[in-house]
Amino acid sequence: MRKLLAETQEIEQYLLHEMPASARLLFQARMLVAPALREKVRYQRKTLQLIRWLAREEKRRKLDDLLERLMKESSFHHSITSIFK
């Protein structure tokens, strides 16, 4: 289990560009000769993309909620709508 966690952390460091250049080159060489590692990197990349997408959706929902609450404030609503008249 410990080795799997260490490998996952290494893949994440690679994907997030948190590795030194020499370690990055070595990791890329390992991916060239290890199809299983390439596959793990591919899955981890997709996982990180999904996490980013979900975080954006959550932020968008929070901003929509905030806008809705602000628009209920008459002074704010008036100030905003007057800008676009």
DSSP file (Angstrom, degrees, kcal/mol; ACC not computed):
  #  RESIDUE AA STRUCTURE BP1 BP2  ACC     N-H-->O    O-->H-N    N-H-->O    O-->H-N    TCO  KAPPA ALPHA  PHI   PSI    X-CA   Y-CA   Z-CA
    1    1 A M     >        0   0    0      0, 0.0     4,-2.2     0, 0.0     5,-0.2   0.000 360.0 360.0 360.0 -41.3    0.0    0.0    0.0
    2    2 A R  H  >  +     0   0    0      1,-0.2     4,-2.3     2,-0.2     5,-0.2   0.892 360.0  50.5 -61.4 -40.7    2.8    2.4    0.9
    3    3 A K  H  > S+     0   0    0      1,-0.2     4,-2.4     2,-0.2    -1,-0.2   0.890 108.9  51.7 -65.9 -39.3    4.5    1.9   -2.5
    4    4 A L  H  > S+     0   0    0      2,-0.2     4,-2.3     1,-0.2    -1,-0.2   0.902 110.6  48.3 -64.3 -41.3    1.2    2.6   -4.3
    5    5 A L  H  X S+     0   0    0     -4,-2.2     4,-2.5     2,-0.2    -2,-0.2   0.914 111.4  49.8 -65.0 -43.0    0.7    5.8   -2.4
    6    6 A A  H  X S+     0   0    0     -4,-2.3     4,-2.2     1,-0.2    -2,-0.2   0.902 111.6  48.8 -63.0 -40.4    4.3    6.9   -3.1
    7    7 A E  H  X S+     0   0    0     -4,-2.4     4,-2.5     2,-0.2    -1,-0.2   0.907 110.5  50.7 -66.5 -41.0    3.8    6.1   -6.8
    8    8 A T  H  X S+     0   0    0     -4,-2.3     4,-2.4     1,-0.2    -2,-0.2   0.910 110.9  49.0 -62.7 -42.3    0.5    8.1   -6.9
    9    9 A Q  H  X S+     0   0    0     -4,-2.5     4,-2.5     2,-0.2    -1,-0.2   0.892 110.6  50.8 -64.2 -39.4    2.2   11.1   -5.2
   10   10 A E  H  X S+     0   0    0     -4,-2.2     4,-2.1     2,-0.2    -2,-0.2   0.912 110.5  48.9 -64.8 -42.2    5.1   10.9   -7.8
   11   11 A I  H  X S+     0   0    0     -4,-2.5     4,-2.7     1,-0.2    -2,-0.2   0.915 111.4  50.0 -62.9 -42.7    2.6   10.8  -10.7
   12   12 A E  H  X S+     0   0    0     -4,-2.4     4,-2.3     1,-0.2    -2,-0.2   0.910 108.9  51.2 -64.7 -41.4    0.8   13.8   -9.2
   13   13 A Q  H  <>S+     0   0    0     -4,-2.5     5,-3.1     1,-0.2     6,-0.6   0.902 111.3  49.5 -60.5 -40.2    4.0   15.8   -8.8
   14   14 A Y  H ><5S+     0   0    0     -4,-2.1     3,-1.3     3,-0.2    -2,-0.2   0.944 112.9  45.5 -62.6 -48.5    4.8   15.0  -12.4
   15   15 A L  H 3<5S+     0   0    0     -4,-2.7    -2,-0.2     1,-0.3    -1,-0.2   0.817 114.4  47.7 -67.6 -30.7    1.4   16.1  -13.6
   16   16 A L  T 3<5S-     0   0    0     -4,-2.3    -1,-0.3    -5,-0.2    -2,-0.2   0.328 111.8-119.3 -92.7   7.9    1.4   19.3  -11.5
   17   17 A H  T < 5S+     0   0    0     -3,-1.3    -3,-0.2    -4,-0.2    -2,-0.1   0.877  73.8 131.6  56.8  42.0    5.0   20.2  -12.7
   18   18 A E      < +     0   0    0     -5,-3.1    -4,-0.2    -6,-0.2    -1,-0.1   0.263  41.9  97.1-104.6   9.6    6.3   20.0   -9.1
   19   19 A M  S    S-     0   0    0     -6,-0.6     2,-0.0    -5,-0.2    -9,-0.0  -0.724  81.5-107.6 -97.0 146.8    9.3   17.8  -10.0
   20   20 A P     >  -     0   0    0      0, 0.0     4,-2.5     0, 0.0     5,-0.2  -0.359  38.5-106.5 -62.9 156.4   12.8   19.1  -10.6
   21   21 A A  H  > S+     0   0    0      1,-0.2     4,-2.3     2,-0.2     5,-0.2   0.869 119.0  51.0 -56.8 -41.3   13.8   18.9  -14.3
   22   22 A S  H  > S+     0   0    0      1,-0.2     4,-2.0     2,-0.2    -1,-0.2   0.913 112.1  46.0 -66.4 -41.9   16.1   15.9  -13.8
   23   23 A A  H  > S+     0   0    0      2,-0.2     4,-2.5     1,-0.2    -1,-0.2   0.868 111.1  54.3 -67.1 -35.7   13.5   13.9  -11.9
   24   24 A R  H  X S+     0   0    0     -4,-2.5     4,-2.4     2,-0.2    -2,-0.2   0.918 108.3  48.1 -64.0 -44.2   10.9   14.8  -14.6
   25   25 A L  H  X S+     0   0    0     -4,-2.3     4,-2.1     2,-0.2    -2,-0.2   0.906 112.2  49.5 -62.7 -42.1   13.2   13.5  -17.4
   26   26 A L  H  X S+     0   0    0     -4,-2.0     4,-2.2     2,-0.2    -2,-0.2   0.910 110.8  49.8 -63.2 -42.4   13.8   10.3  -15.5
   27   27 A F  H  X S+     0   0    0     -4,-2.5     4,-2.1     1,-0.2    -2,-0.2   0.909 109.5  51.3 -63.3 -42.3   10.1    9.8  -14.9
   28   28 A Q  H  X S+     0   0    0     -4,-2.4     4,-1.6     1,-0.2    -1,-0.2   0.885 109.0  51.0 -62.9 -38.3    9.4   10.4  -18.6
   29   29 A A  H  X S+     0   0    0     -4,-2.1     4,-1.3     1,-0.2    -1,-0.2   0.905 108.4  51.9 -64.7 -41.4   12.0    7.8  -19.5
   30   30 A R  H  X S+     0   0    0     -4,-2.2     4,-1.1     1,-0.2    -2,-0.2   0.881 107.2  53.3 -62.3 -37.5   10.3    5.3  -17.0
   31   31 A M  H  < S+     0   0    0     -4,-2.1     7,-0.3     1,-0.2    -1,-0.2   0.863 103.3  57.9 -65.5 -34.4    7.0    6.0  -18.8
   32   32 A L  H  < S+     0   0    0     -4,-1.6    -1,-0.2     1,-0.2    -2,-0.2   0.860 115.8  34.1 -63.0 -35.4    8.5    5.1  -22.1
   33   33 A V  H  < S+     0   0    0     -4,-1.3    -1,-0.2    -3,-0.2    -2,-0.2   0.525 114.1  61.5 -99.0  -6.2    9.5    1.7  -21.0
   34   34 A A     X  -     0   0    0     -4,-1.1     4,-2.0    -3,-0.2     3,-0.5  -0.832  53.5-177.3-126.6  94.3    6.6    0.9  -18.6
   35   35 A P  H  > S+     0   0    0      0, 0.0     4,-2.2     0, 0.0     5,-0.2   0.837  86.6  58.7 -57.5 -33.0    3.2    0.9  -20.3
   36   36 A A  H  > S+     0   0    0      2,-0.2     4,-2.1     1,-0.2     5,-0.1   0.896 105.7  48.4 -64.6 -39.2    1.5    0.3  -16.9
   37   37 A L  H  > S+     0   0    0     -3,-0.5     4,-2.5     2,-0.2    -1,-0.2   0.911 109.4  52.8 -66.4 -42.1    3.0    3.5  -15.6
   38   38 A R  H  X S+     0   0    0     -4,-2.0     4,-2.3    -7,-0.3    -2,-0.2   0.912 109.4  49.8 -57.8 -42.1    1.8    5.4  -18.7
   39   39 A E  H  X S+     0   0    0     -4,-2.2     4,-2.4     2,-0.2    -1,-0.2   0.906 109.7  50.2 -64.3 -42.3   -1.7    4.1  -18.0
   40   40 A K  H  X S+     0   0    0     -4,-2.1     4,-2.6     2,-0.2    -1,-0.2   0.897 110.5  50.3 -62.9 -39.9   -1.6    5.2  -14.4
   41   41 A V  H  X S+     0   0    0     -4,-2.5     4,-2.6     2,-0.2    -2,-0.2   0.912 109.4  51.7 -63.9 -42.0   -0.5    8.6  -15.4
   42   42 A R  H  X S+     0   0    0     -4,-2.3     4,-2.1     1,-0.2    -2,-0.2   0.931 112.3  45.0 -61.2 -45.8   -3.3    8.8  -17.9
   43   43 A Y  H  X S+     0   0    0     -4,-2.4     4,-2.2     1,-0.2    -2,-0.2   0.895 113.2  50.0 -66.1 -39.8   -5.9    7.9  -15.3
   44   44 A Q  H  X S+     0   0    0     -4,-2.6     4,-2.5     2,-0.2    -1,-0.2   0.885 108.6  53.4 -66.1 -37.2   -4.4   10.3  -12.8
   45   45 A R  H  X S+     0   0    0     -4,-2.6     4,-2.2     2,-0.2    -2,-0.2   0.931 110.2  47.4 -61.0 -45.7   -4.5   13.1  -15.4
   46   46 A K  H  X S+     0   0    0     -4,-2.1     4,-2.2     1,-0.2    -2,-0.2   0.882 110.7  52.5 -63.3 -38.3   -8.2   12.4  -16.0
   47   47 A T  H  X S+     0   0    0     -4,-2.2     4,-2.4     2,-0.2    -2,-0.2   0.926 109.6  48.0 -62.9 -45.5   -8.8   12.3  -12.2
   48   48 A L  H  X S+     0   0    0     -4,-2.5     4,-2.4     1,-0.2    -2,-0.2   0.887 110.6  52.1 -63.9 -38.3   -7.1   15.7  -11.8
   49   49 A Q  H  X S+     0   0    0     -4,-2.2     4,-2.5     2,-0.2    -1,-0.2   0.911 110.0  49.1 -63.0 -41.7   -9.1   17.2  -14.7
   50   50 A L  H  X S+     0   0    0     -4,-2.2     4,-2.7     2,-0.2    -2,-0.2   0.907 109.9  50.9 -64.3 -42.1  -12.4   15.9  -13.1
   51   51 A I  H  X S+     0   0    0     -4,-2.4     4,-2.3     2,-0.2    -2,-0.2   0.919 111.4  48.0 -61.9 -43.8  -11.4   17.5   -9.7
   52   52 A R  H  X S+     0   0    0     -4,-2.4     4,-2.4     2,-0.2    -2,-0.2   0.919 112.1  49.7 -62.3 -43.4  -10.7   20.8  -11.4
   53   53 A W  H  X S+     0   0    0     -4,-2.5     4,-2.4     1,-0.2    -2,-0.2   0.926 111.6  47.7 -62.0 -45.6  -14.0   20.7  -13.3
   54   54 A L  H  X S+     0   0    0     -4,-2.7     4,-2.3     1,-0.2    -1,-0.2   0.880 110.6  52.2 -64.5 -37.5  -15.9   19.9  -10.1
   55   55 A A  H  X S+     0   0    0     -4,-2.3     4,-2.4     2,-0.2    -1,-0.2   0.909 109.7  49.0 -65.0 -41.1  -14.2   22.7   -8.3
   56   56 A R  H  X S+     0   0    0     -4,-2.4     4,-2.8     2,-0.2    -2,-0.2   0.914 110.6  50.7 -63.5 -41.8  -15.1   25.1  -11.1
   57   57 A E  H  X S+     0   0    0     -4,-2.4     4,-2.3     2,-0.2    -2,-0.2   0.904 110.6  49.1 -62.4 -40.7  -18.7   23.9  -10.9
   58   58 A E  H  X S+     0   0    0     -4,-2.3     4,-2.3     2,-0.2    -2,-0.2   0.913 112.5  47.6 -65.2 -43.3  -18.8   24.4   -7.2
   59   59 A K  H  X S+     0   0    0     -4,-2.4     4,-2.6     2,-0.2    -2,-0.2   0.909 111.3  51.3 -63.6 -41.5  -17.3   27.9   -7.5
   60   60 A R  H  X S+     0   0    0     -4,-2.8     4,-2.5     1,-0.2    -2,-0.2   0.913 109.8  49.6 -62.1 -42.7  -19.8   28.8  -10.2
   61   61 A R  H  X S+     0   0    0     -4,-2.3     4,-2.3     2,-0.2    -1,-0.2   0.914 111.4  49.0 -62.9 -43.0  -22.7   27.6   -8.0
   62   62 A K  H  X S+     0   0    0     -4,-2.3     4,-2.4     2,-0.2    -2,-0.2   0.906 111.6  49.1 -63.9 -41.6  -21.5   29.7   -5.1
   63   63 A L  H  X S+     0   0    0     -4,-2.6     4,-2.8     2,-0.2    -2,-0.2   0.899 110.2  51.1 -65.6 -39.5  -21.1   32.8   -7.3
   64   64 A D  H  X S+     0   0    0     -4,-2.5     4,-2.4     2,-0.2    -2,-0.2   0.912 110.9  48.8 -62.2 -42.0  -24.6   32.3   -8.7
   65   65 A D  H  X S+     0   0    0     -4,-2.3     4,-2.2     2,-0.2    -2,-0.2   0.911 111.8  49.2 -62.8 -42.6  -26.0   32.0   -5.2
   66   66 A L  H  X S+     0   0    0     -4,-2.4     4,-2.7     2,-0.2    -2,-0.2   0.925 111.0  49.2 -63.6 -45.3  -24.1   35.2   -4.2
   67   67 A L  H  X S+     0   0    0     -4,-2.8     4,-2.8     1,-0.2    -1,-0.2   0.915 109.8  52.2 -60.6 -42.8  -25.4   37.1   -7.2
   68   68 A E  H  X S+     0   0    0     -4,-2.4     4,-0.8     1,-0.2    -1,-0.2   0.916 111.8  45.7 -60.5 -43.0  -29.0   36.0   -6.4
   69   69 A R  H >< S+     0   0    0     -4,-2.2     3,-0.6     1,-0.2     4,-0.5   0.909 113.8  49.3 -66.3 -41.3  -28.7   37.2   -2.8
   70   70 A L  H >< S+     0   0    0     -4,-2.7     3,-1.5     1,-0.2     7,-0.4   0.897 105.5  56.5 -65.4 -39.6  -27.1   40.5   -3.9
   71   71 A M  H 3< S+     0   0    0     -4,-2.8    -1,-0.2     1,-0.3    -2,-0.2   0.719  98.3  62.6 -67.0 -18.7  -29.8   41.1   -6.5
   72   72 A K  T << S+     0   0    0     -4,-0.8     2,-0.6    -3,-0.6    -1,-0.3   0.696  84.2  89.0 -76.8 -18.5  -32.4   40.8   -3.8
   73   73 A E  S <> S-     0   0    0     -3,-1.5     4,-2.9    -4,-0.5     5,-0.2  -0.714  75.4-148.4 -79.0 118.8  -30.8   43.9   -2.1
   74   74 A S  H  > S+     0   0    0     -2,-0.6     4,-2.6     1,-0.2     5,-0.2   0.874  92.7  50.3 -61.6 -40.1  -32.6   46.8   -3.7
   75   75 A S  H  > S+     0   0    0      2,-0.2     4,-2.3     1,-0.2    -1,-0.2   0.915 114.5  44.1 -66.8 -41.0  -29.7   49.3   -3.5
   76   76 A F  H  > S+     0   0    0     -6,-0.2     4,-2.6     2,-0.2     5,-0.3   0.934 113.5  51.1 -66.2 -45.3  -27.3   46.8   -5.1
   77   77 A H  H  X S+     0   0    0     -4,-2.9     4,-2.5    -7,-0.4     5,-0.2   0.915 112.1  47.1 -58.3 -44.8  -29.9   45.8   -7.7
   78   78 A H  H  X S+     0   0    0     -4,-2.6     4,-2.1    -5,-0.2    -1,-0.2   0.921 111.7  50.6 -63.8 -44.6  -30.5   49.5   -8.6
   79   79 A S  H  X S+     0   0    0     -4,-2.3     4,-1.0    -5,-0.2    -2,-0.2   0.912 114.2  44.0 -60.5 -43.8  -26.7   50.2   -8.8
   80   80 A I  H >X S+     0   0    0     -4,-2.6     4,-1.0     1,-0.2     3,-0.6   0.940 114.3  47.2 -69.3 -47.7  -26.1   47.3  -11.1
   81   81 A T  H 3< S+     0   0    0     -4,-2.5     3,-0.3    -5,-0.3    -1,-0.2   0.828 107.1  58.4 -67.4 -29.1  -29.0   47.9  -13.4
   82   82 A S  H >< S+     0   0    0     -4,-2.1     3,-1.0    -5,-0.2    -1,-0.2   0.812  98.4  60.6 -69.5 -27.5  -28.2   51.6  -13.7
   83   83 A I  H << S+     0   0    0     -4,-1.0    -1,-0.2    -3,-0.6    -2,-0.2   0.878 107.3  44.7 -63.5 -37.2  -24.8   50.7  -15.1
   84   84 A F  T 3<        0   0    0     -4,-1.0    -1,-0.2    -3,-0.3    -2,-0.2   0.249 360.0 360.0 -96.6  12.7  -26.3   48.9  -18.0
   85   85 A K    <         0   0    0     -3,-1.0    -1,-0.2    -4,-0.1    -2,-0.1   0.450 360.0 360.0 -86.5 360.0  -29.0   51.5  -18.9
